Amino acid sequence: MDNHEYIESGILELYVYGLLSEDENLKVSKMARQHKEINDEIIAIERAIVNLSTSFSPFLSTENFRKIKEKLDLKHQKVVDLKPARNRSQYIGWAAAILLLIGIGYQFNELNQSRRQIVTTENEKSKLQEALVNSEIKAKQTQDALAIVRDVKNTVVNLGGQAAAPTSYAKVYYNKETQVVYVDAAGLPEPPQGKVYQIWALKLNPLTPTSIGLLDNFKSDTQRIFAVDKANGAEAFGITLEPAGGSATPTMEQLYALGKV
């Protein structure tokens, strides 16, 4: 605040009227000693008050007038610096608001991190559960395969490779009592896109093929052991490569494996 603003603030009039506190009086007095312009303004205000008092009190004695003037002169020596009071509550309010925003931002960031950790944990849990299920499925498939192989009631029928795929081979586990059939197709190559292996139960006289199932999900089934339909009195088994969905009769040109019971 410059001298002009200080003078216009009205603080000097309050000083002359004796309405300021002791600390404020000291501050005004200091300002008056440091700045001639402020000191002159105080003197001018005092003179104006004296003149005004004289005009309204014509019967004031010379002695009383002198005493008042002395008091005014004495006050002039006690002027102190007065700085405009700052609105600390306003600054405190802004600071509190900034701290609040910082706190909210920190909490929001912590919440997001917690959510990401929860999502990560849930994903890991889901993967572990999926791996566990897959392990259980594979363990069950292995147990089933071993049970088939070890079942003494099953007749093992070896199917050798044919002209379409000389190196191919397969095994059929055939229970003649229950007519249940399992096919071990580990020796067959993966079928081309749009093709599927189809297994046939054969009667030899006369030659009569009967479809007992498709070896679906060949790529995903790592055990390559398939349960198919029952074979009623089968004398031989053959595997052909057919269009997806299978065929009503075997495509002999695509006969991959064949074996007699």
Sequence and secondary structure as in RCSB ss.txt:
>XXXX:A:sequence
MDNHEYIESGILELYVYGLLSEDENLKVSKMARQHKEINDEIIAIERAIVNLSTSFSPFLSTENFRKIKEKLDLK
HQKVVDLKPARNRSQYIGWAAAILLLIGIGYQFNELNQSRRQIVTTENEKSKLQEALVNSEIKAKQTQDALAIVR
DVKNTVVNLGGQAAAPTSYAKVYYNKETQVVYVDAAGLPEPPQGKVYQIWALKLNPLTPTSIGLLDNFKSDTQRI
FAVDKANGAEAFGITLEPAGGSATPTMEQLYALGKV
>XXXX:A:secstr
  HHHHHHTTHHHHHHHT S HHHHHHHHHHHHH HHHHHHHHHHHHHHHHHHHHH TT  HHHHHHHHHHHHHH
HTTBEE      HHHHHHHHHHHHHHHHHHHHHHHHHHHHHHHHHHHHHHHHHHHHHHHHHHHHHHHHHHHHHHH
 TTEEEEEEEEETTEEEEEEEEEEETTT  EEEE TTS    TTEEEEEEEEEETTEEEEEEEE  STTT SS E
EEE   TT SEEEEEEEETT  SS  GGGEEEEEE 
